[in-house]
Amino acid sequence: MRTYAILDTLIGPLYLVADTGKLAAVHIGEEDFLANENKDELKEAPCSQPLQEATRQMEEYFSGARIKFELPIACLGTDFQLDVWKHLSEIPFGTTRSYQEVAEAIGRPKAVRAVGQANKANKLPIVIPCHRVIGKNRSLTGYAGTRTDIKDQLLRLEGANFKVEKKKVGKNV
């Protein structure tokens, strides 16, 4: 049976899901959790060993005391996705790569959009740091769908260098 725990963080609640002793998913917010999990097949078990350890490491990350996760994870995907996620896991804390750089690093320089889709399919955000992948012009691009605000917060937490988009202010007519 899959188990889960909820952790409050600066980006909102994280729903950590474990399966057979491994971290299987990190959902950012209740909406993401409910859209991607069958709650009838889950049991809340924050005291289970894999979830306790995942919670501890997440708390350390958000407090600035952890720069790399050391958790048993269940990573299911295509060979291409697994290659992308492996590379993402090697991007150092506080640094970024462009989608183009990731595509080149895995030997598929024309697969820039596919790298974006692999990022979107990543069930373990933060642990597999897809937030560290930004546009070639150093600007933020979609995260968890379109939630660049989360990517912004995570990269700021890590002290990463990226371009902040200026918000357009409209006139009230």
N, CA, C and O atoms as a DFTB+ gen file, in Angstrom:
692 C
 N C O
     1  1       0.830      -1.190       0.000
     2  2       0.000       0.000       0.000
     3  2       0.873       1.252       0.000
     4  3       1.898       1.316       0.677
     5  1       0.442       2.235      -0.770
     6  2       1.131       3.523      -0.804
     7  2       0.748       4.320       0.445
     8  3      -0.398       4.288       0.894
     9  1       1.719       5.024       0.986
    10  2       1.498       5.844       2.171
    11  2       1.902       7.279       1.857
    12  3       2.639       7.537       0.905
    13  1       1.405       8.212       2.677
    14  2       1.775       9.605       2.426
    15  2       1.889      10.380       3.729
    16  3       1.380       9.985       4.778
    17  1       2.585      11.503       3.604
    18  2       2.730      12.459       4.699
    19  2       2.631      13.847       4.090
    20  3       2.924      14.044       2.910
    21  1       2.217      14.801       4.903
    22  2       2.087      16.189       4.447
    23  2       3.100      17.033       5.209
    24  3       3.224      16.934       6.430
    25  1       3.819      17.864       4.462
    26  2       4.829      18.736       5.057
    27  2       4.558      20.165       4.619
    28  3       4.487      20.443       3.422
    29  1       4.406      21.076       5.574
    30  2       4.230      22.489       5.241
    31  2       5.590      23.112       4.948
    32  3       6.536      22.945       5.718
    33  1       5.682      23.827       3.835
    34  2       6.944      24.438       3.412
    35  2       6.693      25.859       2.923
    36  3       5.546      26.301       2.858
    37  1       7.742      26.564       2.586
    38  2       7.602      27.925       2.085
    39  2       6.891      27.976       0.737
    40  3       6.411      29.040       0.348
    41  1       6.809      26.870       0.019
    42  2       6.074      26.844      -1.254
    43  2       4.688      26.221      -1.087
    44  3       4.003      25.941      -2.071
    45  1       4.288      26.009       0.144
    46  2       2.992      25.414       0.426
    47  2       3.147      23.966       0.863
    48  3       4.265      23.482       1.040
    49  1       2.024      23.274       1.036
    50  2       2.116      21.887       1.498
    51  2       2.687      20.958       0.426
    52  3       2.331      21.037      -0.750
    53  1       3.578      20.083       0.869
    54  2       4.103      19.017       0.012
    55  2       3.482      17.715       0.486
    56  3       3.433      17.436       1.684
    57  1       3.019      16.936      -0.448
    58  2       2.480      15.612      -0.156
    59  2       3.524      14.610      -0.603
    60  3       3.747      14.426      -1.799
    61  1       4.164      13.963       0.359
    62  2       5.204      12.982       0.087
    63  2       4.561      11.610       0.066
    64  3       3.869      11.235       1.012
    65  1       4.781      10.854      -1.005
    66  2       4.157       9.545      -1.170
    67  2       5.248       8.481      -1.261
    68  3       6.211       8.619      -2.015
    69  1       5.077       7.419      -0.476
    70  2       6.031       6.309      -0.489
    71  2       5.331       5.036      -0.952
    72  3       4.129       4.856      -0.756
    73  1       6.111       4.167      -1.567
    74  2       5.611       2.886      -2.043
    75  2       6.742       1.874      -1.885
    76  3       7.854       2.111      -2.357
    77  1       6.477       0.786      -1.247
    78  2       7.460      -0.283      -0.999
    79  2       8.794       0.252      -0.473
    80  3       9.865      -0.120      -0.951
    81  1       8.698       1.130       0.517
    82  2       9.894       1.616       1.195
    83  2      10.688       2.673       0.450
    84  3      11.793       3.016       0.869
    85  1      10.149       3.201      -0.651
    86  2      10.849       4.224      -1.427
    87  2       9.935       5.429      -1.631
    88  3       8.712       5.297      -1.679
    89  1      10.541       6.586      -1.747
    90  2       9.782       7.781      -2.066
    91  2       9.346       7.675      -3.525
    92  3      10.181       7.523      -4.417
    93  1       8.045       7.757      -3.763
    94  2       7.507       7.550      -5.110
    95  2       7.003       8.835      -5.756
    96  3       6.947       8.925      -6.982
    97  1       6.635       9.832      -4.949
    98  2       6.119      11.075      -5.513
    99  2       6.214      12.196      -4.491
   100  3       6.148      11.977      -3.281
   101  1       6.371      13.404      -5.019
   102  2       6.288      14.633      -4.234
   103  2       5.285      15.504      -4.969
   104  3       5.533      15.944      -6.091
   105  1       4.151      15.748      -4.328
   106  2       3.117      16.584      -4.930
   107  2       3.146      17.945      -4.272
   108  3       3.183      18.055      -3.046
   109  1       3.128      18.985      -5.095
   110  2       3.157      20.348      -4.591
   111  2       1.718      20.838      -4.500
   112  3       1.116      21.227      -5.501
   113  1       1.184      20.813      -3.304
   114  2      -0.182      21.255      -3.063
   115  2      -1.195      20.132      -3.132
   116  3      -0.975      19.099      -3.764
   117  1      -2.313      20.368      -2.461
   118  2      -3.376      19.367      -2.393
   119  2      -3.987      19.082      -3.768
   120  3      -4.328      17.940      -4.073
   121  1      -4.123      20.113      -4.585
   122  2      -4.716      19.933      -5.914
   123  2      -3.903      18.934      -6.749
   124  3      -4.469      18.043      -7.382
   125  1      -2.590      19.088      -6.743
   126  2      -1.708      18.167      -7.468
   127  2      -1.819      16.760      -6.889
   128  3      -1.874      15.777      -7.628
   129  1      -1.852      16.675      -5.570
   130  2      -1.972      15.381      -4.892
   131  2      -3.259      14.668      -5.295
   132  3      -3.229      13.498      -5.677
   133  1      -4.383      15.366      -5.213
   134  2      -5.674      14.743      -5.518
   135  2      -5.825      14.419      -7.005
   136  3      -6.522      13.470      -7.364
   137  1      -5.181      15.197      -7.864
   138  2      -5.266      14.948      -9.307
   139  2      -4.435      13.741      -9.737
   140  3      -4.707      13.137     -10.774
   141  1      -3.428      13.390      -8.946
   142  2      -2.494      12.342      -9.378
   143  2      -2.475      11.088      -8.511
   144  3      -1.766      10.132      -8.825
   145  1      -3.231      11.080      -7.445
   146  2      -3.266       9.919      -6.560
   147  2      -4.711       9.483      -6.335
   148  3      -5.633      10.298      -6.372
   149  1      -4.888       8.201      -6.105
   150  2      -6.186       7.677      -5.707
   151  2      -6.164       7.605      -4.184
   152  3      -5.572       6.694      -3.606
   153  1      -6.808       8.564      -3.545
   154  2      -6.728       8.672      -2.085
   155  2      -7.256       7.418      -1.382
   156  3      -6.856       7.127      -0.254
   157  1      -8.156       6.670      -2.045
   158  2      -8.673       5.432      -1.448
   159  2      -7.609       4.345      -1.354
   160  3      -7.737       3.404      -0.570
   161  1      -6.569       4.481      -2.152
   162  2      -5.487       3.489      -2.152
   163  2      -4.284       3.955      -1.344
   164  3      -3.224       3.332      -1.392
   165  1      -4.442       5.037      -0.610
   166  2      -3.361       5.608       0.190
   167  2      -3.717       5.595       1.664
   168  3      -4.887       5.637       2.043
   169  1      -2.697       5.537       2.472
   170  2      -2.880       5.628       3.922
   171  2      -1.928       6.703       4.432
   172  3      -0.741       6.698       4.108
   173  1      -2.455       7.619       5.228
   174  2      -1.576       8.625       5.819
   175  2      -0.740       7.948       6.894
   176  3      -1.272       7.381       7.848
   177  1       0.572       8.015       6.727
   178  2       1.489       7.326       7.647
   179  2       2.786       8.119       7.785
   180  3       3.843       7.650       7.364
   181  1       2.715       9.323       8.372
   182  2       3.912      10.163       8.469
   183  2       5.033       9.561       9.305
   184  3       6.178      10.003       9.211
   185  1       4.721       8.563      10.118
   186  2       5.742       7.950      10.971
   187  2       6.446       6.776      10.310
   188  3       7.357       6.191      10.897
   189  1       6.036       6.423       9.090
   190  2       6.720       5.322       8.414
   191  2       8.152       5.750       8.094
   192  3       8.408       6.929       7.845
   193  1       9.072       4.808       8.100
   194  2      10.494       5.118       7.931
   195  2      10.786       5.919       6.664
   196  3      11.459       6.945       6.758
   197  1      10.316       5.508       5.484
   198  2      10.693       6.289       4.301
   199  2      10.135       7.705       4.327
   200  3      10.789       8.633       3.851
   201  1       8.937       7.886       4.877
   202  2       8.346       9.219       4.922
   203  2       8.966      10.084       6.012
   204  3       9.097      11.296       5.838
   205  1       9.345       9.481       7.121
   206  2      10.050      10.240       8.167
   207  2      11.367      10.772       7.625
   208  3      11.717      11.931       7.847
   209  1      12.093       9.919       6.916
   210  2      13.396      10.323       6.363
   211  2      13.208      11.376       5.271
   212  3      13.962      12.348       5.222
   213  1      12.228      11.200       4.407
   214  2      11.967      12.189       3.357
   215  2      11.576      13.530       3.973
   216  3      12.027      14.580       3.516
   217  1      10.747      13.495       5.000
   218  2      10.339      14.721       5.689
   219  2      11.547      15.410       6.313
   220  3      11.706      16.624       6.191
   221  1      12.392      14.638       6.976
   222  2      13.584      15.212       7.616
   223  2      14.477      15.884       6.582
   224  3      14.936      17.006       6.796
   225  1      14.727      15.210       5.464
   226  2      15.606      15.772       4.447
   227  2      14.979      16.993       3.769
   228  3      15.684      17.946       3.438
   229  1      13.666      16.971       3.561
   230  2      12.983      18.142       2.992
   231  2      13.079      19.333       3.944
   232  3      13.337      20.456       3.511
   233  1      12.872      19.089       5.243
   234  2      12.989      20.165       6.222
   235  2      14.399      20.743       6.217
   236  3      14.575      21.958       6.309
   237  1      15.401      19.878       6.109
   238  2      16.788      20.347       6.043
   239  2      17.015      21.178       4.778
   240  3      17.683      22.210       4.824
   241  1      16.464      20.731       3.660
   242  2      16.600      21.476       2.404
   243  2      15.998      22.870       2.554
   244  3      16.641      23.867       2.225
   245  1      14.774      22.938       3.048
   246  2      14.100      24.233       3.156
   247  2      14.722      25.137       4.219
   248  3      14.527      26.351       4.174
   249  1      15.459      24.579       5.165
   250  2      16.144      25.405       6.163
   251  2      17.547      25.797       5.702
   252  3      18.236      26.546       6.393
   253  1      17.972      25.301       4.548
   254  2      19.295      25.627       4.017
   255  2      20.397      24.708       4.492
   256  3      21.570      24.966       4.224
   257  1      20.046      23.632       5.200
   258  2      21.050      22.725       5.748
   259  2      21.335      21.520       4.840
   260  3      22.230      20.733       5.148
   261  1      20.612      21.356       3.750
   262  2      20.812      20.204       2.863
   263  2      20.869      20.691       1.425
   264  3      20.036      21.491       0.999
   265  1      21.865      20.201       0.671
   266  2      21.987      20.590      -0.730
   267  2      21.764      19.414      -1.686
   268  3      21.642      19.617      -2.894
   269  1      21.713      18.205      -1.163
   270  2      21.496      17.019      -1.995
   271  2      20.686      16.006      -1.197
   272  3      20.910      15.812      -0.002
   273  1      19.748      15.370      -1.874
   274  2      18.920      14.374      -1.210
   275  2      19.559      12.996      -1.318
   276  3      20.153      12.646      -2.338
   277  1      19.426      12.231      -0.255
   278  2      19.941      10.862      -0.197
   279  2      18.811       9.966       0.267
   280  3      18.752       9.542       1.421
   281  1      17.913       9.692      -0.674
   282  2      16.720       8.916      -0.371
   283  2      16.568       7.778      -1.363
   284  3      16.919       7.931      -2.533
   285  1      16.051       6.639      -0.921
   286  2      15.678       5.613      -1.899
   287  2      14.434       6.110      -2.643
   288  3      13.426       6.451      -2.023
   289  1      14.516       6.146      -3.964
   290  2      13.394       6.645      -4.746
   291  2      12.919       5.608      -5.762
   292  3      13.695       4.788      -6.253
   293  1      11.643       5.669      -6.055
   294  2      11.039       4.824      -7.087
   295  2      10.861       5.711      -8.309
   296  3       9.978       6.568      -8.344
   297  1      11.699       5.501      -9.300
   298  2      11.697       6.334     -10.498
   299  2      11.215       5.505     -11.674
   300  3      11.947       4.659     -12.187
   301  1       9.989       5.746     -12.097
   302  2       9.434       5.008     -13.218
   303  2       9.220       5.943     -14.392
   304  3       8.562       6.975     -14.264
   305  1       9.786       5.573     -15.547
   306  2       9.629       6.389     -16.736
   307  2      10.262       5.700     -17.926
   308  3      10.777       4.588     -17.815
   309  1      10.219       6.367     -19.059
   310  2      10.855       5.831     -20.265
   311  2      12.371       5.944     -20.113
   312  3      12.859       6.630     -19.214
   313  1      13.104       5.280     -20.978
   314  2      14.566       5.384     -20.940
   315  2      14.998       6.842     -21.098
   316  3      15.909       7.303     -20.410
   317  1      14.342       7.561     -22.004
   318  2      14.665       8.976     -22.213
   319  2      14.421       9.775     -20.936
   320  3      15.286      10.543     -20.514
   321  1      13.259       9.603     -20.321
   322  2      12.949      10.326     -19.085
   323  2      13.967      10.005     -17.998
   324  3      14.430      10.902     -17.294
   325  1      14.313       8.735     -17.860
   326  2      15.294       8.339     -16.847
   327  2      16.642       9.006     -17.103
   328  3      17.313       9.419     -16.157
   329  1      17.051       9.116     -18.376
   330  2      18.308       9.804     -18.711
   331  2      18.241      11.271     -18.299
   332  3      19.183      11.805     -17.714
   333  1      17.114      11.919     -18.611
   334  2      16.952      13.333     -18.249
   335  2      16.991      13.481     -16.732
   336  3      17.707      14.337     -16.212
   337  1      16.228      12.654     -16.016
   338  2      16.162      12.778     -14.561
   339  2      17.509      12.502     -13.903
   340  3      17.858      13.128     -12.902
   341  1      18.262      11.567     -14.467
   342  2      19.607      11.299     -13.933
   343  2      20.472      12.546     -14.077
   344  3      21.198      12.918     -13.155
   345  1      20.388      13.184     -15.233
   346  2      21.174      14.402     -15.436
   347  2      20.709      15.519     -14.501
   348  3      21.533      16.236     -13.935
   349  1      19.400      15.667     -14.337
   350  2      18.890      16.698     -13.425
   351  2      19.440      16.504     -12.023
   352  3      19.777      17.469     -11.336
   353  1      19.528      15.248     -11.604
   354  2      20.026      14.934     -10.259
   355  2      21.488      15.313     -10.080
   356  3      21.974      15.429      -8.955
   357  1      22.185      15.506     -11.190
   358  2      23.605      15.868     -11.138
   359  2      23.837      17.371     -11.216
   360  3      24.975      17.822     -11.089
   361  1      22.779      18.161     -11.421
   362  2      22.931      19.620     -11.448
   363  2      23.143      20.085     -10.011
   364  3      22.289      19.862      -9.154
   365  1      24.275      20.730      -9.745
   366  2      24.567      21.119      -8.360
   367  2      23.583      22.139      -7.791
   368  3      23.026      22.966      -8.513
   369  1      23.391      22.056      -6.502
   370  2      22.585      23.014      -5.730
   371  2      23.023      24.428      -6.092
   372  3      24.217      24.715      -6.163
   373  1      22.056      25.304      -6.319
   374  2      22.361      26.707      -6.574
   375  2      22.800      27.019      -7.989
   376  3      23.151      28.162      -8.281
   377  1      22.791      26.035      -8.876
   378  2      23.154      26.288     -10.272
   379  2      21.981      25.906     -11.160
   380  3      21.059      25.206     -10.742
   381  1      22.040      26.376     -12.373
   382  2      20.971      26.086     -13.321
   383  2      21.562      25.592     -14.633
   384  3      22.746      25.771     -14.915
   385  1      20.705      24.969     -15.421
   386  2      21.040      24.560     -16.783
   387  2      19.850      24.922     -17.655
   388  3      18.715      24.973     -17.181
   389  1      20.111      25.171     -18.919
   390  2      19.005      25.402     -19.850
   391  2      18.510      24.056     -20.364
   392  3      19.199      23.040     -20.267
   393  1      17.305      24.075     -20.912
   394  2      16.765      22.855     -21.514
   395  2      17.704      22.378     -22.615
   396  3      17.913      21.176     -22.778
   397  1      18.273      23.320     -23.373
   398  2      19.224      22.980     -24.442
   399  2      20.456      22.287     -23.854
   400  3      20.913      21.277     -24.389
   401  1      20.989      22.820     -22.768
   402  2      22.170      22.212     -22.145
   403  2      21.879      20.797     -21.658
   404  3      22.735      19.920     -21.776
   405  1      20.701      20.562     -21.122
   406  2      20.326      19.219     -20.670
   407  2      20.236      18.287     -21.877
   408  3      20.750      17.169     -21.839
   409  1      19.587      18.743     -22.942
   410  2      19.458      17.921     -24.149
   411  2      20.840      17.538     -24.692
   412  3      21.061      16.388     -25.071
   413  1      21.761      18.495     -24.730
   414  2      23.116      18.221     -25.215
   415  2      23.852      17.268     -24.280
   416  3      24.578      16.385     -24.737
   417  1      23.667      17.444     -22.980
   418  2      24.370      16.614     -21.992
   419  2      23.966      15.147     -22.077
   420  3      24.766      14.263     -21.769
   421  1      22.726      14.883     -22.495
   422  2      22.298      13.484     -22.602
   423  2      22.474      12.940     -24.020
   424  3      22.021      11.842     -24.342
   425  1      23.149      13.742     -24.865
   426  2      23.441      13.279     -26.222
   427  2      22.278      13.394     -27.189
   428  3      22.271      12.723     -28.221
   429  1      21.300      14.225     -26.884
   430  2      20.125      14.414     -27.751
   431  2      19.891      15.918     -27.966
   432  3      18.886      16.454     -27.499
   433  1      20.808      16.601     -28.666
   434  2      20.746      18.063     -28.762
   435  2      19.476      18.631     -29.384
   436  3      19.146      19.793     -29.149
   437  1      18.762      17.839     -30.167
   438  2      17.530      18.340     -30.787
   439  2      16.284      18.043     -29.953
   440  3      15.175      18.381     -30.365
   441  1      16.451      17.420     -28.797
   442  2      15.316      16.986     -27.978
   443  2      14.969      17.986     -26.873
   444  3      14.595      17.594     -25.767
   445  1      15.096      19.268     -27.177
   446  2      14.860      20.301     -26.158
   447  2      13.434      20.238     -25.620
   448  3      13.224      20.283     -24.408
   449  1      12.461      20.135     -26.509
   450  2      11.060      20.070     -26.049
   451  2      10.791      18.778     -25.288
   452  3      10.029      18.770     -24.321
   453  1      11.408      17.702     -25.717
   454  2      11.232      16.422     -25.012
   455  2      11.823      16.507     -23.603
   456  3      11.299      15.891     -22.674
   457  1      12.897      17.256     -23.441
   458  2      13.463      17.472     -22.105
   459  2      12.433      18.200     -21.246
   460  3      12.250      17.862     -20.076
   461  1      11.763      19.194     -21.817
   462  2      10.714      19.898     -21.089
   463  2       9.593      18.962     -20.675
   464  3       9.078      19.060     -19.561
   465  1       9.211      18.053     -21.566
   466  2       8.153      17.091     -21.238
   467  2       8.613      16.109     -20.155
   468  3       7.825      15.719     -19.294
   469  1       9.885      15.713     -20.199
   470  2      10.411      14.830     -19.147
   471  2      10.399      15.550     -17.806
   472  3      10.091      14.948     -16.778
   473  1      10.735      16.838     -17.813
   474  2      10.661      17.625     -16.577
   475  2       9.240      17.629     -16.048
   476  3       9.013      17.435     -14.854
   477  1       8.292      17.848     -16.931
   478  2       6.887      17.898     -16.537
   479  2       6.420      16.555     -15.970
   480  3       5.561      16.520     -15.089
   481  1       6.983      15.451     -16.471
   482  2       6.592      14.111     -16.022
   483  2       7.304      13.682     -14.739
   484  3       6.995      12.624     -14.189
   485  1       8.246      14.480     -14.259
   486  2       9.010      14.156     -13.049
   487  2       8.077      14.099     -11.839
   488  3       7.486      15.110     -11.460
   489  1       7.948      12.933     -11.245
   490  2       7.064      12.751     -10.083
   491  2       7.760      13.102      -8.762
   492  3       7.140      13.054      -7.699
   493  1       9.044      13.452      -8.834
   494  2       9.808      13.741      -7.621
   495  2      10.461      15.124      -7.671
   496  3      11.672      15.248      -7.491
   497  1       9.638      16.187      -7.921
   498  2      10.249      17.512      -7.952
   499  2      10.935      17.824      -6.625
   500  3      10.572      17.291      -5.576
   501  1      11.904      18.673      -6.696
   502  2      12.785      19.082      -5.603
   503  2      13.839      18.000      -5.384
   504  3      15.033      18.297      -5.419
   505  1      13.430      16.760      -5.162
   506  2      14.392      15.659      -4.988
   507  2      15.163      15.454      -6.297
   508  3      16.393      15.392      -6.292
   509  1      14.447      15.351      -7.400
   510  2      15.049      15.395      -8.733
   511  2      14.788      16.832      -9.193
   512  3      13.677      17.163      -9.606
   513  1      15.817      17.682      -9.120
   514  2      15.621      19.136      -9.173
   515  2      15.324      19.720     -10.557
   516  3      16.168      20.389     -11.152
   517  1      14.133      19.461     -11.052
   518  2      13.735      20.018     -12.346
   519  2      13.591      21.542     -12.282
   520  3      13.574      22.207     -13.318
   521  1      13.487      22.092     -11.079
   522  2      13.409      23.550     -10.943
   523  2      14.707      24.231     -11.359
   524  3      14.725      25.440     -11.589
   525  1      15.787      23.472     -11.458
   526  2      17.076      24.045     -11.845
   527  2      17.235      24.168     -13.354
   528  3      18.284      24.596     -13.834
   529  1      16.207      23.798     -14.101
   530  2      16.257      23.923     -15.554
   531  2      15.442      25.144     -15.950
   532  3      14.255      25.250     -15.642
   533  1      16.115      26.075     -16.648
   534  2      15.500      27.349     -17.017
   535  2      15.704      27.590     -18.514
   536  3      16.345      26.792     -19.198
   537  1      15.157      28.685     -19.008
   538  2      15.285      29.010     -20.420
   539  2      16.714      29.364     -20.805
   540  3      17.532      29.728     -19.959
   541  1      16.998      29.251     -22.096
   542  2      18.341      29.550     -22.601
   543  2      18.746      30.994     -22.298
   544  3      19.929      31.288     -22.126
   545  1      17.753      31.896     -22.233
   546  2      18.032      33.300     -21.937
   547  2      18.103      33.575     -20.428
   548  3      18.104      34.732     -20.006
   549  1      18.162      32.507     -19.616
   550  2      18.279      32.550     -18.147
   551  2      16.960      32.910     -17.466
   552  3      16.947      33.169     -16.263
   553  1      15.848      32.931     -18.210
   554  2      14.558      33.264     -17.610
   555  2      13.858      31.996     -17.132
   556  3      14.159      30.887     -17.573
   557  1      12.925      32.198     -16.226
   558  2      12.161      31.078     -15.701
   559  2      11.122      30.653     -16.732
   560  3      10.524      31.482     -17.417
   561  1      10.928      29.369     -16.821
   562  2       9.872      28.829     -17.675
   563  2       9.030      27.928     -16.788
   564  3       9.345      27.750     -15.612
   565  1       7.969      27.361     -17.334
   566  2       6.990      26.618     -16.553
   567  2       7.560      25.643     -15.538
   568  3       8.604      25.027     -15.755
   569  1       6.856      25.519     -14.436
   570  2       7.216      24.570     -13.386
   571  2       5.921      24.048     -12.803
   572  3       5.021      24.826     -12.484
   573  1       5.819      22.732     -12.662
   574  2       4.580      22.130     -12.165
   575  2       3.416      22.672     -12.991
   576  3       2.384      23.084     -12.461
   577  1       3.617      22.656     -14.297
   578  2       2.626      23.221     -15.203
   579  2       3.027      24.629     -15.564
   580  3       3.866      24.826     -16.443
   581  1       2.450      25.610     -14.909
   582  2       2.779      27.006     -15.209
   583  2       3.223      27.763     -13.969
   584  3       3.255      28.994     -13.985
   585  1       3.555      27.083     -12.927
   586  2       3.805      27.726     -11.634
   587  2       5.262      28.162     -11.475
   588  3       6.010      27.605     -10.671
   589  1       5.649      29.173     -12.262
   590  2       7.019      29.668     -12.177
   591  2       7.297      30.321     -10.832
   592  3       8.459      30.470     -10.451
   593  1       6.253      30.716     -10.101
   594  2       6.458      31.296      -8.777
   595  2       7.151      30.299      -7.852
   596  3       7.968      30.689      -7.017
   597  1       6.832      29.027      -7.997
   598  2       7.463      27.995      -7.174
   599  2       8.925      27.835      -7.576
   600  3       9.808      27.756      -6.722
   601  1       9.170      27.789      -8.876
   602  2      10.549      27.689      -9.370
   603  2      11.359      28.878      -8.853
   604  3      12.496      28.715      -8.411
   605  1      10.771      30.065      -8.909
   606  2      11.413      31.279      -8.422
   607  2      11.810      31.124      -6.947
   608  3      12.944      31.419      -6.570
   609  1      10.872      30.662      -6.122
   610  2      11.150      30.512      -4.686
   611  2      12.251      29.484      -4.420
   612  3      13.124      29.709      -3.581
   613  1      12.209      28.360      -5.133
   614  2      13.219      27.321      -4.918
   615  2      14.607      27.792      -5.356
   616  3      15.597      27.542      -4.670
   617  1      14.673      28.473      -6.497
   618  2      15.969      28.963      -6.974
   619  2      16.507      30.069      -6.073
   620  3      17.714      30.156      -5.852
   621  1      15.623      30.911      -5.553
   622  2      16.067      31.940      -4.599
   623  2      16.593      31.285      -3.312
   624  3      17.611      31.706      -2.762
   625  1      15.888      30.260      -2.846
   626  2      16.334      29.521      -1.662
   627  2      17.755      28.997      -1.871
   628  3      18.568      29.002      -0.947
   629  1      18.044      28.548      -3.086
   630  2      19.362      27.985      -3.404
   631  2      20.388      29.046      -3.785
   632  3      21.569      28.729      -3.929
   633  1      19.965      30.294      -3.951
   634  2      20.885      31.357      -4.334
   635  2      21.316      31.264      -5.789
   636  3      22.411      31.706      -6.137
   637  1      20.475      30.700      -6.640
   638  2      20.817      30.525      -8.053
   639  2      20.688      31.843      -8.816
   640  3      19.960      32.748      -8.410
   641  1      21.412      31.924      -9.926
   642  2      21.408      33.094     -10.792
   643  2      20.429      32.866     -11.942
   644  3      20.571      31.910     -12.705
   645  1      19.443      33.742     -12.060
   646  2      18.477      33.654     -13.155
   647  2      17.881      35.034     -13.374
   648  3      18.036      35.930     -12.545
   649  1      17.203      35.191     -14.491
   650  2      16.611      36.474     -14.844
   651  2      15.195      36.555     -14.282
   652  3      14.379      35.658     -14.490
   653  1      14.923      37.625     -13.578
   654  2      13.596      37.843     -13.020
   655  2      12.782      38.618     -14.046
   656  3      13.192      39.681     -14.511
   657  1      11.626      38.070     -14.388
   658  2      10.735      38.746     -15.338
   659  2      10.057      39.904     -14.634
   660  3       9.571      39.768     -13.511
   661  1      10.030      41.034     -15.300
   662  2       9.331      42.186     -14.734
   663  2       7.838      42.015     -14.961
   664  3       7.401      41.669     -16.058
   665  1       7.065      42.258     -13.917
   666  2       5.613      42.142     -14.029
   667  2       5.066      43.395     -14.666
   668  3       5.450      44.512     -14.318
   669  1       4.162      43.192     -15.605
   670  2       3.536      44.330     -16.275
   671  2       2.396      44.838     -15.395
   672  3       1.583      44.063     -14.890
   673  1       2.362      46.112     -15.231
   674  2       1.313      46.737     -14.433
   675  2       0.339      47.383     -15.387
   676  3       0.717      48.246     -16.179
   677  1      -0.908      46.975     -15.318
   678  2      -1.932      47.535     -16.197
   679  2      -2.614      48.730     -15.560
   680  3      -2.624      48.898     -14.341
   681  1      -3.184      49.553     -16.426
   682  2      -3.917      50.724     -15.931
   683  2      -5.360      50.344     -15.676
   684  3      -5.960      49.590     -16.443
   685  1      -5.905      50.860     -14.613
   686  2      -7.330      50.685     -14.356
   687  2      -8.086      51.743     -15.140
   688  3      -7.823      52.938     -15.006
   689  1      -9.006      51.302     -15.943
   690  2      -9.764      52.245     -16.760
   691  2     -11.173      52.341     -16.263
   692  3     -11.975      53.088     -16.823
